[in-house]
Each structure stands twice: as structure tokens, then as C-alpha cells.
Amino acid sequence: MQETPFKQLQGKFLNGLGWNGFFYFFYKILSTSLSFVLYALLTTQDFSFWANINALTFLMLLWLDFGFRKSLPRYCPEFAHSPRALHRFIRSIIIFQGCVLLAAMPFLMIIQHNMYPSLSGFLYYSGTVLLTTEGIIALLRLIFHSHFFIKQFTLITSAVLLVEMATHFIMIILLGIRGTQLVEIILATKIIMGSVTILIGLTMLGHLYRRYSHPNVKLQEIRYYPLMRDFIQHSAMMWATNILKSLTERNFMVLILTVVFGPSAASVFKVANDGALLFHRMVVKTIGITDTTLLTHVGQLTEAKKLMPIAFTKIMTSIVALCLPLFGVVSLIAVFCYRASLDSFVFQLFFILVLSYLIESILSPYERILEVKRRYSKLIFAYSPYLIMLIFAFYLNLLTLIGLLKSMLLIQGVRLVSSLFMIPFARAEVLLSFPLRFTVKVFIVCLPIWLVLFVMYPYIPGSWYRHLFCIS
């Protein structure tokens, strides 16, 4: 029996989650292993440059995103009604992003020069070229994922990543290369492998487009310029919300807290936030843009009004299934901290951040509904408490007055209030219900595992937790 288009989309959504989770796990193991090896082998100066050039590259890519992460999965299915319009649209986006990345290279050069004035010419230029290759790869990932071509792109990037990391470890272990030369080889390999990924990705994208057909959508001519205008408007709105959120996220907050409270407090925040992000990114990287992609594709179907609540439930149950076990792990960590008398500042910050991040993730499908429906006025209204808080916090120097811990409680609390505002707004657009029964089932399945770990912990000799934090 042939599957309905909606069933096909559900299957692609679940398949996409699996491939996203696989790649994140695969990438995290290899990249973390390389970081540990380089930390042990490189000088402080060389390791600092390698770490900072990666941080600067991905921070600039975040700011140069232009809202594409949410607007491309929203509009690619609409342009797909006409193959000619779709090809023109994708070509325009790639050229635009390429020009922006080239224009941004001088700014990265200036930053590099100020941070490392004695930098060699090769490192100076390779660091900036890396911005372009990584930016185009990020854009290609969005385009592939917007059409549920997640498996194809993951296979490409996984194979290239494996070759790249194998090359790095051959240089380190077999050839014994060290110092600045090792950093140069790592950057050169990354740029070469990135270029290979781009060439293969563009070739495969053209092949997939030639045989691509959107489920249950008749090919037809579309009004390209009005649709392009809508895309630009949507991208601008999504870009603005992303920048707004970035003002209370790690890379920006570390700078602000360093100025307000000093390096020591900023370092404590970074450690606590990095621990919280370890949990948060398991959810974010697994979901990726599949939530927006599924809702947009379902919106193209003839029975979209009836199927949209089902798609929302599918997204929500997937996120709950990811978050609820993580809530359990966090609860166990809290118990371990209590038993070990660990009530330090960093753990308090960690629990505030990780709990708020996970709750935000569970509430995120309501925001996706408003984004897909293009309800900008409701999004702005929902973000208003967050925006007002930022204005008061920075203008009245509120962070200094209330201290670091209360500042984090305030910031994360207001972010959650904004997320809660979106629930009634989304329900006014689509008849939505929270999957409470499924949540209870997941909790019942996880509960025995948590109880076993809780009971076993006191009897584990030399607990990993005590070793980790050097507790006698």
C-alpha cells in the first residue's frame, strides 16, 4: 500500500533526526579528541590561535546568518513549485552569501592582526579563507536539510570529516609534526576538505534537484519577485530575533560579564554554560531545522489545516523524548552534588542554565508555528519582555546591582516568559495540544533507570564524580 505524502514526510522527519544525531555524535567525538591532543602537544600561543580562529569563524558565521537558518526551510518548498524559480533562488542565495563572506574577510584579518600581531602570512590568510569555506558549507547544509536531503549531506560531510581527521592524526602520530607547522597543516587540510565538500555538495544538489518532486504539489509557475520579497522580509525578521537572542548567549555574555564582573566571574559563567550547552546541543543538533522543514512541507499539502496539529505533535514528542532523559541526568547530578556537599556557585549557575535551556527546547515548536505562519507581530509581542529586560539591564547597570547569579535567573526567566507567551499565540493559529500522555510514558520508562543509578551511586568505589572534581 502506497504511503500518503504526509506519512512520507513523517518518515523523512524521523529519518532526519536519526542522521542529525549520528553526525553530531560522530563529529563531537572526533573534534573533542583532536582538541585534547592539540592541547597536549601545542604551545599556549599556537593552541590559543587555533581555538580562537575557530571561535571567531563560527561567531562571525552566526552573525552573518541573515536568518537563513529559519527562512530557507520555510521558503525552499514554496520555490519548489517551479524548478526554474527554485534553481534561480538557490543560485542567488549562494552568490549572495559568497559575496558577504568575501566582504567579511578583511574584518577577520583586522581582528587576527590585533590579537596576534606576529602571525605568519600563511596563518593570517588561511584563517580568513576558512571563514568562506565554512560559511558556504553551512549554507549548503541548510539547503539540503530544507528538502529533507539530510542523509545525502550527512554522508558527504561524514566521509570528508573522517578523511580530514585521519590526515590530522597521521601528521601527528606518524610524522611527528608539532608547533606552528601543525596548526598550518590542520588549517590547510580543513580548507581543502571544505572545498571538496562544497564541490561534491553542489554537484549532488544539482543531481537531486533534477529528480526532486515535492509531495502532492503540482509544478506550476510562481510569482518569483513577490515571493522573493516575502523571503527577504522573513529572513530579516528571523535575523533580528537571532541577534536579539545572541545578546544573552555564551559568546556575547562572556565579553559583557568580563567587563561588568571581571574575568573570574566570566570564567565561572563560561564553565557553567559550557556544561549546560553539552545537554542543550544534544537536542538542538538532533532537531536541527527539521521542525521548520516538516511544518513548511505539511503546509504545502491539500489538507494542511488538519495535518498541521499532527505534525506539531510529532515534533513535540520527538523533543520530549530527547529532553526528558536529560532532565533525569540533570536531576541525578543535582543529587550527586548534594551528597558530595557541592553547593558551589558554578553548579548553581549550571542548573539555572541547563534547566532553562531544556524548557526552552520543549517550548520551541510553538515558536516554529508562529515563524512558519509568519505572525511577526505576535513574535515581536512575545519577545517584548525579553527586549525590555535587556534595555533595563544594560541601561540601568542592573547586572552589577543584583549580582551574577540573580542576573542569570533574571535573564533566563524572562527568556522563558517570552517562550510561554508564544503558546496561546500559536494555539490561536492552529489547534494544538501538548502530548501529555506520551510524556508520562517516557517518564515511566526512564524512572527505573534513574532509580537504579540513584541507588547504585553510594556503592560505586571511587565515584567518577569524586575523581572529576577532586573530592576526597
Contacts in CASP RR format, 6 or more apart in sequence:
PFRMAT RR
TARGET T0000
AUTHOR 0000-0000-0000
METHOD contacts of the structure
MODEL  1
MQETPFKQLQGKFLNGLGWNGFFYFFYKILSTSLSFVLYALLTTQDFSFW
ANINALTFLMLLWLDFGFRKSLPRYCPEFAHSPRALHRFIRSIIIFQGCV
LLAAMPFLMIIQHNMYPSLSGFLYYSGTVLLTTEGIIALLRLIFHSHFFI
KQFTLITSAVLLVEMATHFIMIILLGIRGTQLVEIILATKIIMGSVTILI
GLTMLGHLYRRYSHPNVKLQEIRYYPLMRDFIQHSAMMWATNILKSLTER
NFMVLILTVVFGPSAASVFKVANDGALLFHRMVVKTIGITDTTLLTHVGQ
LTEAKKLMPIAFTKIMTSIVALCLPLFGVVSLIAVFCYRASLDSFVFQLF
FILVLSYLIESILSPYERILEVKRRYSKLIFAYSPYLIMLIFAFYLNLLT
LIGLLKSMLLIQGVRLVSSLFMIPFARAEVLLSFPLRFTVKVFIVCLPIW
LVLFVMYPYIPGSWYRHLFCIS
5 215 0 8 1.000
5 216 0 8 1.000
5 301 0 8 1.000
6 298 0 8 1.000
6 301 0 8 1.000
6 303 0 8 1.000
6 307 0 8 1.000
6 310 0 8 1.000
6 311 0 8 1.000
8 215 0 8 1.000
9 148 0 8 1.000
9 215 0 8 1.000
9 294 0 8 1.000
9 297 0 8 1.000
9 298 0 8 1.000
9 311 0 8 1.000
10 294 0 8 1.000
10 311 0 8 1.000
10 314 0 8 1.000
12 148 0 8 1.000
12 150 0 8 1.000
12 294 0 8 1.000
13 148 0 8 1.000
13 290 0 8 1.000
13 293 0 8 1.000
13 294 0 8 1.000
13 314 0 8 1.000
13 315 0 8 1.000
13 318 0 8 1.000
14 318 0 8 1.000
15 148 0 8 1.000
15 150 0 8 1.000
15 151 0 8 1.000
16 148 0 8 1.000
16 150 0 8 1.000
16 151 0 8 1.000
16 290 0 8 1.000
17 286 0 8 1.000
17 287 0 8 1.000
17 290 0 8 1.000
17 318 0 8 1.000
18 286 0 8 1.000
19 150 0 8 1.000
19 151 0 8 1.000
19 154 0 8 1.000
20 150 0 8 1.000
20 154 0 8 1.000
20 285 0 8 1.000
20 286 0 8 1.000
20 287 0 8 1.000
20 288 0 8 1.000
20 290 0 8 1.000
21 285 0 8 1.000
21 286 0 8 1.000
22 154 0 8 1.000
22 158 0 8 1.000
23 154 0 8 1.000
23 157 0 8 1.000
23 158 0 8 1.000
24 281 0 8 1.000
24 282 0 8 1.000
24 285 0 8 1.000
24 286 0 8 1.000
26 158 0 8 1.000
26 161 0 8 1.000
27 161 0 8 1.000
30 161 0 8 1.000
30 162 0 8 1.000
30 165 0 8 1.000
33 165 0 8 1.000
34 165 0 8 1.000
34 168 0 8 1.000
35 51 0 8 1.000
37 169 0 8 1.000
37 172 0 8 1.000
38 47 0 8 1.000
38 50 0 8 1.000
38 182 0 8 1.000
38 186 0 8 1.000
39 47 0 8 1.000
41 172 0 8 1.000
41 178 0 8 1.000
41 179 0 8 1.000
41 182 0 8 1.000
42 50 0 8 1.000
42 178 0 8 1.000
42 179 0 8 1.000
42 182 0 8 1.000
42 183 0 8 1.000
43 179 0 8 1.000
46 179 0 8 1.000
46 180 0 8 1.000
46 182 0 8 1.000
46 183 0 8 1.000
49 116 0 8 1.000
49 119 0 8 1.000
49 123 0 8 1.000
49 183 0 8 1.000
50 183 0 8 1.000
50 186 0 8 1.000
50 187 0 8 1.000
52 115 0 8 1.000
53 112 0 8 1.000
53 127 0 8 1.000
53 130 0 8 1.000
53 187 0 8 1.000
55 251 0 8 1.000
56 108 0 8 1.000
56 111 0 8 1.000
56 112 0 8 1.000
57 108 0 8 1.000
57 127 0 8 1.000
57 130 0 8 1.000
57 131 0 8 1.000
57 134 0 8 1.000
58 134 0 8 1.000
59 251 0 8 1.000
60 104 0 8 1.000
60 107 0 8 1.000
60 108 0 8 1.000
60 131 0 8 1.000
61 131 0 8 1.000
61 134 0 8 1.000
61 135 0 8 1.000
61 138 0 8 1.000
62 242 0 8 1.000
62 246 0 8 1.000
62 251 0 8 1.000
63 243 0 8 1.000
63 246 0 8 1.000
64 97 0 8 1.000
64 100 0 8 1.000
64 101 0 8 1.000
64 104 0 8 1.000
64 135 0 8 1.000
65 239 0 8 1.000
65 242 0 8 1.000
66 97 0 8 1.000
66 100 0 8 1.000
66 235 0 8 1.000
66 236 0 8 1.000
66 239 0 8 1.000
67 235 0 8 1.000
67 236 0 8 1.000
67 238 0 8 1.000
67 239 0 8 1.000
67 242 0 8 1.000
68 93 0 8 1.000
68 97 0 8 1.000
68 139 0 8 1.000
68 142 0 8 1.000
68 235 0 8 1.000
69 142 0 8 1.000
69 238 0 8 1.000
69 242 0 8 1.000
69 289 0 8 1.000
70 234 0 8 1.000
70 238 0 8 1.000
70 242 0 8 1.000
70 289 0 8 1.000
70 292 0 8 1.000
70 371 0 8 1.000
71 231 0 8 1.000
71 234 0 8 1.000
71 235 0 8 1.000
71 238 0 8 1.000
72 93 0 8 1.000
72 142 0 8 1.000
72 143 0 8 1.000
72 146 0 8 1.000
72 289 0 8 1.000
73 142 0 8 1.000
73 145 0 8 1.000
73 146 0 8 1.000
73 289 0 8 1.000
73 292 0 8 1.000
73 293 0 8 1.000
73 296 0 8 1.000
74 234 0 8 1.000
74 292 0 8 1.000
74 296 0 8 1.000
74 371 0 8 1.000
74 372 0 8 1.000
75 89 0 8 1.000
75 227 0 8 1.000
75 230 0 8 1.000
75 231 0 8 1.000
75 234 0 8 1.000
75 296 0 8 1.000
76 86 0 8 1.000
76 89 0 8 1.000
76 90 0 8 1.000
76 143 0 8 1.000
76 146 0 8 1.000
76 147 0 8 1.000
76 296 0 8 1.000
77 146 0 8 1.000
77 147 0 8 1.000
77 214 0 8 1.000
77 217 0 8 1.000
77 293 0 8 1.000
77 296 0 8 1.000
77 297 0 8 1.000
77 300 0 8 1.000
78 222 0 8 1.000
78 227 0 8 1.000
78 296 0 8 1.000
78 300 0 8 1.000
79 85 0 8 1.000
79 86 0 8 1.000
79 89 0 8 1.000
79 90 0 8 1.000
79 222 0 8 1.000
79 227 0 8 1.000
80 86 0 8 1.000
80 147 0 8 1.000
80 212 0 8 1.000
80 214 0 8 1.000
80 217 0 8 1.000
81 214 0 8 1.000
81 217 0 8 1.000
81 218 0 8 1.000
81 219 0 8 1.000
81 220 0 8 1.000
81 222 0 8 1.000
82 219 0 8 1.000
82 220 0 8 1.000
82 221 0 8 1.000
82 222 0 8 1.000
82 224 0 8 1.000
83 209 0 8 1.000
83 219 0 8 1.000
85 221 0 8 1.000
85 222 0 8 1.000
85 224 0 8 1.000
85 227 0 8 1.000
86 209 0 8 1.000
87 209 0 8 1.000
88 224 0 8 1.000
89 224 0 8 1.000
89 228 0 8 1.000
89 231 0 8 1.000
90 143 0 8 1.000
90 205 0 8 1.000
92 228 0 8 1.000
93 139 0 8 1.000
93 143 0 8 1.000
94 136 0 8 1.000
94 139 0 8 1.000
97 135 0 8 1.000
97 136 0 8 1.000
97 139 0 8 1.000
98 132 0 8 1.000
98 135 0 8 1.000
98 136 0 8 1.000
101 131 0 8 1.000
101 132 0 8 1.000
101 135 0 8 1.000
101 136 0 8 1.000
102 132 0 8 1.000
104 131 0 8 1.000
105 128 0 8 1.000
105 129 0 8 1.000
105 131 0 8 1.000
105 132 0 8 1.000
108 127 0 8 1.000
108 128 0 8 1.000
108 131 0 8 1.000
109 124 0 8 1.000
109 128 0 8 1.000
112 119 0 8 1.000
112 124 0 8 1.000
112 127 0 8 1.000
112 128 0 8 1.000
113 119 0 8 1.000
113 124 0 8 1.000
116 123 0 8 1.000
120 180 0 8 1.000
120 184 0 8 1.000
122 184 0 8 1.000
123 180 0 8 1.000
123 183 0 8 1.000
123 184 0 8 1.000
123 187 0 8 1.000
126 184 0 8 1.000
126 187 0 8 1.000
126 188 0 8 1.000
126 191 0 8 1.000
127 187 0 8 1.000
129 191 0 8 1.000
130 187 0 8 1.000
130 190 0 8 1.000
130 191 0 8 1.000
133 190 0 8 1.000
133 191 0 8 1.000
133 194 0 8 1.000
133 195 0 8 1.000
133 198 0 8 1.000
134 194 0 8 1.000
136 198 0 8 1.000
137 157 0 8 1.000
137 194 0 8 1.000
137 197 0 8 1.000
137 198 0 8 1.000
140 153 0 8 1.000
140 197 0 8 1.000
140 198 0 8 1.000
140 201 0 8 1.000
140 202 0 8 1.000
140 205 0 8 1.000
141 153 0 8 1.000
141 157 0 8 1.000
142 289 0 8 1.000
143 205 0 8 1.000
144 150 0 8 1.000
144 152 0 8 1.000
144 153 0 8 1.000
144 201 0 8 1.000
144 205 0 8 1.000
145 153 0 8 1.000
145 288 0 8 1.000
145 289 0 8 1.000
145 290 0 8 1.000
145 293 0 8 1.000
146 289 0 8 1.000
146 293 0 8 1.000
147 208 0 8 1.000
147 212 0 8 1.000
147 293 0 8 1.000
148 290 0 8 1.000
148 293 0 8 1.000
148 297 0 8 1.000
149 205 0 8 1.000
149 208 0 8 1.000
150 290 0 8 1.000
152 204 0 8 1.000
152 208 0 8 1.000
153 201 0 8 1.000
153 204 0 8 1.000
156 197 0 8 1.000
156 200 0 8 1.000
156 201 0 8 1.000
156 204 0 8 1.000
157 197 0 8 1.000
160 193 0 8 1.000
160 194 0 8 1.000
160 196 0 8 1.000
160 197 0 8 1.000
160 200 0 8 1.000
161 193 0 8 1.000
163 193 0 8 1.000
164 189 0 8 1.000
164 190 0 8 1.000
164 193 0 8 1.000
167 189 0 8 1.000
167 193 0 8 1.000
168 185 0 8 1.000
168 186 0 8 1.000
168 189 0 8 1.000
171 177 0 8 1.000
171 182 0 8 1.000
171 185 0 8 1.000
171 186 0 8 1.000
172 182 0 8 1.000
177 185 0 8 1.000
214 297 0 8 1.000
214 300 0 8 1.000
215 297 0 8 1.000
215 300 0 8 1.000
215 301 0 8 1.000
216 300 0 8 1.000
216 301 0 8 1.000
216 302 0 8 1.000
217 300 0 8 1.000
217 301 0 8 1.000
230 374 0 8 1.000
234 374 0 8 1.000
237 376 0 8 1.000
237 379 0 8 1.000
238 371 0 8 1.000
241 379 0 8 1.000
241 383 0 8 1.000
244 383 0 8 1.000
244 386 0 8 1.000
244 387 0 8 1.000
244 390 0 8 1.000
245 415 0 8 1.000
246 252 0 8 1.000
247 390 0 8 1.000
248 390 0 8 1.000
248 411 0 8 1.000
248 415 0 8 1.000
250 270 0 8 1.000
250 273 0 8 1.000
250 274 0 8 1.000
250 277 0 8 1.000
253 269 0 8 1.000
253 273 0 8 1.000
254 266 0 8 1.000
254 269 0 8 1.000
254 270 0 8 1.000
255 266 0 8 1.000
256 399 0 8 1.000
257 265 0 8 1.000
257 266 0 8 1.000
257 269 0 8 1.000
257 399 0 8 1.000
257 404 0 8 1.000
258 266 0 8 1.000
260 399 0 8 1.000
260 400 0 8 1.000
261 399 0 8 1.000
261 400 0 8 1.000
261 403 0 8 1.000
261 404 0 8 1.000
265 404 0 8 1.000
268 345 0 8 1.000
268 346 0 8 1.000
268 349 0 8 1.000
268 404 0 8 1.000
269 349 0 8 1.000
269 404 0 8 1.000
269 408 0 8 1.000
271 346 0 8 1.000
272 346 0 8 1.000
272 347 0 8 1.000
272 349 0 8 1.000
272 350 0 8 1.000
272 353 0 8 1.000
273 349 0 8 1.000
273 353 0 8 1.000
275 350 0 8 1.000
275 353 0 8 1.000
275 354 0 8 1.000
276 350 0 8 1.000
276 353 0 8 1.000
276 354 0 8 1.000
276 357 0 8 1.000
277 357 0 8 1.000
279 326 0 8 1.000
279 329 0 8 1.000
279 330 0 8 1.000
279 354 0 8 1.000
279 357 0 8 1.000
279 358 0 8 1.000
280 354 0 8 1.000
280 357 0 8 1.000
280 358 0 8 1.000
280 361 0 8 1.000
282 322 0 8 1.000
282 326 0 8 1.000
283 319 0 8 1.000
283 322 0 8 1.000
283 323 0 8 1.000
283 326 0 8 1.000
283 358 0 8 1.000
283 361 0 8 1.000
284 361 0 8 1.000
286 322 0 8 1.000
287 315 0 8 1.000
287 318 0 8 1.000
287 319 0 8 1.000
287 322 0 8 1.000
287 361 0 8 1.000
290 315 0 8 1.000
291 315 0 8 1.000
291 364 0 8 1.000
291 365 0 8 1.000
291 368 0 8 1.000
292 368 0 8 1.000
292 371 0 8 1.000
292 372 0 8 1.000
294 311 0 8 1.000
294 314 0 8 1.000
294 315 0 8 1.000
295 308 0 8 1.000
295 311 0 8 1.000
295 312 0 8 1.000
295 315 0 8 1.000
295 368 0 8 1.000
295 369 0 8 1.000
295 372 0 8 1.000
296 372 0 8 1.000
298 304 0 8 1.000
298 307 0 8 1.000
298 308 0 8 1.000
298 311 0 8 1.000
299 307 0 8 1.000
299 308 0 8 1.000
299 372 0 8 1.000
301 307 0 8 1.000
305 430 0 8 1.000
308 369 0 8 1.000
308 430 0 8 1.000
309 430 0 8 1.000
309 431 0 8 1.000
309 432 0 8 1.000
309 433 0 8 1.000
312 365 0 8 1.000
312 369 0 8 1.000
312 430 0 8 1.000
312 432 0 8 1.000
313 432 0 8 1.000
313 433 0 8 1.000
313 435 0 8 1.000
315 365 0 8 1.000
315 368 0 8 1.000
316 362 0 8 1.000
316 365 0 8 1.000
316 434 0 8 1.000
316 435 0 8 1.000
317 435 0 8 1.000
317 438 0 8 1.000
319 361 0 8 1.000
319 362 0 8 1.000
319 364 0 8 1.000
319 365 0 8 1.000
320 362 0 8 1.000
320 435 0 8 1.000
320 438 0 8 1.000
320 439 0 8 1.000
320 442 0 8 1.000
321 438 0 8 1.000
321 442 0 8 1.000
322 361 0 8 1.000
323 358 0 8 1.000
323 361 0 8 1.000
323 362 0 8 1.000
324 439 0 8 1.000
324 442 0 8 1.000
324 443 0 8 1.000
324 446 0 8 1.000
325 442 0 8 1.000
325 446 0 8 1.000
326 358 0 8 1.000
327 355 0 8 1.000
327 358 0 8 1.000
328 446 0 8 1.000
328 450 0 8 1.000
330 351 0 8 1.000
330 354 0 8 1.000
330 355 0 8 1.000
330 358 0 8 1.000
331 450 0 8 1.000
332 450 0 8 1.000
332 453 0 8 1.000
332 454 0 8 1.000
332 457 0 8 1.000
334 351 0 8 1.000
335 454 0 8 1.000
335 457 0 8 1.000
336 342 0 8 1.000
336 457 0 8 1.000
336 463 0 8 1.000
336 465 0 8 1.000
337 343 0 8 1.000
337 347 0 8 1.000
339 457 0 8 1.000
339 458 0 8 1.000
340 465 0 8 1.000
340 466 0 8 1.000
340 469 0 8 1.000
340 471 0 8 1.000
342 469 0 8 1.000
342 471 0 8 1.000
345 404 0 8 1.000
345 405 0 8 1.000
348 405 0 8 1.000
349 404 0 8 1.000
349 405 0 8 1.000
349 408 0 8 1.000
352 405 0 8 1.000
352 408 0 8 1.000
352 409 0 8 1.000
352 412 0 8 1.000
353 408 0 8 1.000
353 412 0 8 1.000
356 412 0 8 1.000
356 413 0 8 1.000
356 415 0 8 1.000
356 416 0 8 1.000
359 416 0 8 1.000
359 419 0 8 1.000
360 415 0 8 1.000
360 416 0 8 1.000
360 419 0 8 1.000
363 416 0 8 1.000
363 419 0 8 1.000
363 420 0 8 1.000
363 422 0 8 1.000
363 423 0 8 1.000
364 419 0 8 1.000
365 426 0 8 1.000
366 419 0 8 1.000
366 422 0 8 1.000
366 423 0 8 1.000
366 425 0 8 1.000
366 426 0 8 1.000
366 427 0 8 1.000
366 432 0 8 1.000
367 379 0 8 1.000
367 382 0 8 1.000
367 419 0 8 1.000
367 422 0 8 1.000
367 426 0 8 1.000
369 426 0 8 1.000
369 429 0 8 1.000
369 430 0 8 1.000
369 432 0 8 1.000
370 378 0 8 1.000
370 379 0 8 1.000
370 382 0 8 1.000
370 422 0 8 1.000
370 425 0 8 1.000
370 426 0 8 1.000
370 429 0 8 1.000
371 379 0 8 1.000
373 429 0 8 1.000
373 430 0 8 1.000
375 425 0 8 1.000
375 429 0 8 1.000
378 422 0 8 1.000
378 425 0 8 1.000
379 422 0 8 1.000
381 421 0 8 1.000
381 425 0 8 1.000
382 418 0 8 1.000
382 419 0 8 1.000
382 421 0 8 1.000
382 422 0 8 1.000
382 425 0 8 1.000
383 418 0 8 1.000
384 418 0 8 1.000
385 414 0 8 1.000
385 417 0 8 1.000
385 418 0 8 1.000
385 421 0 8 1.000
386 414 0 8 1.000
386 415 0 8 1.000
386 417 0 8 1.000
386 418 0 8 1.000
389 410 0 8 1.000
389 411 0 8 1.000
389 414 0 8 1.000
392 398 0 8 1.000
393 399 0 8 1.000
393 407 0 8 1.000
393 410 0 8 1.000
393 411 0 8 1.000
398 407 0 8 1.000
398 410 0 8 1.000
399 407 0 8 1.000
402 410 0 8 1.000
426 432 0 8 1.000
457 463 0 8 1.000
465 471 0 8 1.000
466 472 0 8 1.000
END
